[in-house]
């Protein structure tokens, strides 16, 4: 009976994958990106709690170490040769750039309010879209710019009334992390041209762990059992999120998927309501509706654009 049930679910999954494979690349990219945003939203909530208990750089190191530990069984099952990169130098460059962005982010995080942090973080898609034009010569149709700007407008509707500007120069430090993260994601896009998403995710965990270790040692505090469990959860969420994000880069133009980034604000609002019973404010609902509308609109325009082509 159990075997029959497993076969039934396997058939359903196979049919779903075949149907999804017929969707336009931009739609699949948006769905992968939206799923990554949901996973990262849950991850960031846990990481924020851990960073208040442990040193920020130690939290950064253990999060990626846990991600590597979670993926180790997959490495051993498939064999190390299956995860050997074609360009190991590119993997370390990407890991070093991403670590630099994380360091800037963690330096500024304790000194900036949540609303300011949210608003600054959503500037990354703009840098990514500019980089996609300059380095990949992607066709930047006006719809993509409009969707990104509308999404940013939706974010400002929500966080605008709470912005304080009290972070001083730390605001500039956090803003400096946005183009660094954008550079990391653009390198990832380049790597997807000849590396499998699984290989990129595994080597990101390896390289960021190695780069973060020297920063974590000076303020080291041994985690408790409950903190270790939370880091394991972070490892699962982070690795899954980066896999989804890498898949989105591999199936579609990176510029076409950036409007889905703004959905993270919607996910955060929904999770806060479901888990903490935080009733969203009126402007949060208005901004969320604007963000969802921009994402659905660009998905429809991308489908039409592909059909016309």
DAFEN-V741770 format. One record per residue. RES is the residue in one small letter. SS is DSSP state (2 for helix, 1 for strand, 0 for the rest). NEAR is the number of other ideal C-beta (glycine too) atoms within 12 Angstrom. Layout:
res=RES ss=SS near=NEAR
res=RES ss=SS near=NEAR
This chain:
res=x ss=0 near=7
res=x ss=2 near=8
res=x ss=2 near=9
res=x ss=2 near=10
res=x ss=2 near=11
res=x ss=2 near=12
res=x ss=2 near=13
res=x ss=2 near=14
res=x ss=2 near=14
res=x ss=2 near=14
res=x ss=2 near=14
res=x ss=2 near=14
res=x ss=2 near=14
res=x ss=2 near=14
res=x ss=2 near=14
res=x ss=2 near=14
res=x ss=2 near=14
res=x ss=2 near=12
res=x ss=2 near=12
res=x ss=2 near=19
res=x ss=2 near=14
res=x ss=0 near=14
res=x ss=0 near=22
res=x ss=0 near=27
res=x ss=2 near=28
res=x ss=2 near=39
res=x ss=2 near=32
res=x ss=2 near=32
res=x ss=2 near=41
res=x ss=2 near=46
res=x ss=2 near=30
res=x ss=2 near=35
res=x ss=2 near=45
res=x ss=2 near=36
res=x ss=2 near=29
res=x ss=2 near=38
res=x ss=2 near=42
res=x ss=2 near=29
res=x ss=2 near=32
res=x ss=2 near=36
res=x ss=2 near=32
res=x ss=2 near=30
res=x ss=2 near=38
res=x ss=2 near=31
res=x ss=2 near=28
res=x ss=2 near=32
res=x ss=2 near=36
res=x ss=2 near=26
res=x ss=2 near=19
res=x ss=2 near=33
res=x ss=2 near=31
res=x ss=2 near=16
res=x ss=2 near=21
res=x ss=0 near=28
res=x ss=0 near=25
res=x ss=2 near=31
res=x ss=2 near=31
res=x ss=2 near=30
res=x ss=2 near=39
res=x ss=2 near=39
res=x ss=2 near=37
res=x ss=2 near=42
res=x ss=2 near=47
res=x ss=2 near=41
res=x ss=2 near=31
res=x ss=2 near=34
res=x ss=2 near=39
res=x ss=2 near=36
res=x ss=2 near=26
res=x ss=2 near=27
res=x ss=2 near=34
res=x ss=2 near=21
res=x ss=2 near=14
res=x ss=2 near=24
res=x ss=2 near=24
res=x ss=2 near=14
res=x ss=2 near=12
res=x ss=2 near=17
res=x ss=0 near=10
res=x ss=2 near=17
res=x ss=2 near=10
res=x ss=2 near=15
res=x ss=2 near=29
res=x ss=0 near=19
res=x ss=0 near=28
res=x ss=0 near=17
res=x ss=0 near=20
res=x ss=2 near=20
res=x ss=2 near=15
res=x ss=2 near=28
res=x ss=2 near=34
res=x ss=2 near=23
res=x ss=2 near=25
res=x ss=2 near=41
res=x ss=2 near=35
res=x ss=2 near=26
res=x ss=2 near=31
res=x ss=2 near=42
res=x ss=2 near=36
res=x ss=2 near=29
res=x ss=2 near=35
res=x ss=2 near=37
res=x ss=2 near=29
res=x ss=2 near=31
res=x ss=2 near=36
res=x ss=2 near=35
res=x ss=2 near=27
res=x ss=2 near=29
res=x ss=2 near=32
res=x ss=0 near=20
res=x ss=0 near=21
res=x ss=0 near=32
res=x ss=0 near=23
res=x ss=2 near=23
res=x ss=2 near=30
res=x ss=2 near=31
res=x ss=2 near=34
res=x ss=2 near=34
res=x ss=2 near=34
res=x ss=2 near=36
res=x ss=2 near=37
res=x ss=0 near=42
res=x ss=0 near=33
res=x ss=2 near=40
res=x ss=2 near=43
res=x ss=2 near=32
res=x ss=2 near=33
res=x ss=2 near=43
res=x ss=2 near=41
res=x ss=2 near=26
res=x ss=2 near=31
res=x ss=2 near=34
res=x ss=2 near=21
res=x ss=2 near=16
res=x ss=2 near=20
res=x ss=2 near=26
res=x ss=0 near=12
res=x ss=0 near=26
res=x ss=0 near=20
res=x ss=0 near=25
res=x ss=0 near=25
res=x ss=2 near=15
res=x ss=2 near=29
res=x ss=2 near=40
res=x ss=2 near=27
res=x ss=2 near=20
res=x ss=2 near=41
res=x ss=2 near=39
res=x ss=2 near=26
res=x ss=2 near=30
res=x ss=2 near=46
res=x ss=2 near=34
res=x ss=2 near=26
res=x ss=2 near=38
res=x ss=2 near=43
res=x ss=2 near=28
res=x ss=2 near=30
res=x ss=2 near=35
res=x ss=2 near=32
res=x ss=2 near=22
res=x ss=2 near=16
res=x ss=2 near=23
res=x ss=0 near=22
res=x ss=0 near=18
res=x ss=0 near=18
res=x ss=0 near=14
res=x ss=0 near=25
res=x ss=0 near=15
res=x ss=2 near=15
res=x ss=2 near=25
res=x ss=2 near=28
res=x ss=2 near=19
res=x ss=2 near=27
res=x ss=2 near=36
res=x ss=2 near=30
res=x ss=2 near=25
res=x ss=2 near=34
res=x ss=2 near=32
res=x ss=2 near=26
res=x ss=2 near=30
res=x ss=2 near=37
res=x ss=2 near=35
res=x ss=2 near=29
res=x ss=2 near=41
res=x ss=2 near=41
res=x ss=2 near=36
res=x ss=2 near=38
res=x ss=2 near=41
res=x ss=2 near=39
res=x ss=2 near=27
res=x ss=2 near=37
res=x ss=0 near=34
res=x ss=0 near=19
res=x ss=0 near=16
res=x ss=0 near=29
res=x ss=0 near=22
res=x ss=2 near=31
res=x ss=2 near=29
res=x ss=2 near=35
res=x ss=2 near=41
res=x ss=2 near=43
res=x ss=2 near=38
res=x ss=2 near=42
res=x ss=2 near=46
res=x ss=2 near=42
res=x ss=2 near=35
res=x ss=2 near=34
res=x ss=2 near=40
res=x ss=2 near=33
res=x ss=2 near=23
res=x ss=2 near=30
res=x ss=2 near=35
res=x ss=2 near=22
res=x ss=2 near=17
res=x ss=2 near=27
res=x ss=2 near=31
res=x ss=2 near=14
res=x ss=0 near=13
res=x ss=0 near=18
res=x ss=0 near=17
res=x ss=0 near=18
res=x ss=0 near=14
res=x ss=0 near=25
res=x ss=0 near=13
res=x ss=2 near=10
res=x ss=2 near=14
res=x ss=2 near=26
res=x ss=2 near=20
res=x ss=2 near=17
res=x ss=2 near=31
res=x ss=2 near=36
res=x ss=2 near=26
res=x ss=2 near=27
res=x ss=2 near=41
res=x ss=2 near=33
res=x ss=2 near=28
res=x ss=2 near=31
res=x ss=2 near=43
res=x ss=2 near=41
res=x ss=2 near=31
res=x ss=2 near=35
res=x ss=2 near=45
res=x ss=2 near=35
res=x ss=2 near=33
res=x ss=2 near=46
res=x ss=2 near=40
res=x ss=2 near=32
res=x ss=2 near=39
res=x ss=2 near=42
res=x ss=2 near=31
res=x ss=2 near=29
res=x ss=0 near=38
res=x ss=0 near=36
res=x ss=2 near=48
res=x ss=2 near=44
res=x ss=2 near=45
res=x ss=2 near=48
res=x ss=2 near=52
res=x ss=2 near=49
res=x ss=2 near=46
res=x ss=2 near=48
res=x ss=2 near=48
res=x ss=2 near=42
res=x ss=2 near=40
res=x ss=2 near=46
res=x ss=2 near=35
res=x ss=2 near=32
res=x ss=2 near=38
res=x ss=2 near=33
res=x ss=2 near=24
res=x ss=2 near=25
res=x ss=2 near=22
res=x ss=2 near=18
res=x ss=2 near=15
res=x ss=2 near=15
res=x ss=2 near=13
res=x ss=0 near=9
res=x ss=0 near=15
res=x ss=0 near=13
res=x ss=0 near=23
res=x ss=0 near=19
res=x ss=2 near=13
res=x ss=2 near=22
res=x ss=2 near=30
res=x ss=2 near=21
res=x ss=2 near=24
res=x ss=2 near=37
res=x ss=2 near=32
res=x ss=2 near=26
res=x ss=2 near=30
res=x ss=2 near=42
res=x ss=2 near=29
res=x ss=2 near=24
res=x ss=2 near=38
res=x ss=2 near=42
res=x ss=2 near=25
res=x ss=2 near=24
res=x ss=2 near=45
res=x ss=2 near=34
res=x ss=2 near=21
res=x ss=2 near=28
res=x ss=2 near=37
res=x ss=2 near=25
res=x ss=2 near=17
res=x ss=2 near=23
res=x ss=2 near=23
res=x ss=2 near=12
res=x ss=2 near=10
res=x ss=0 near=12
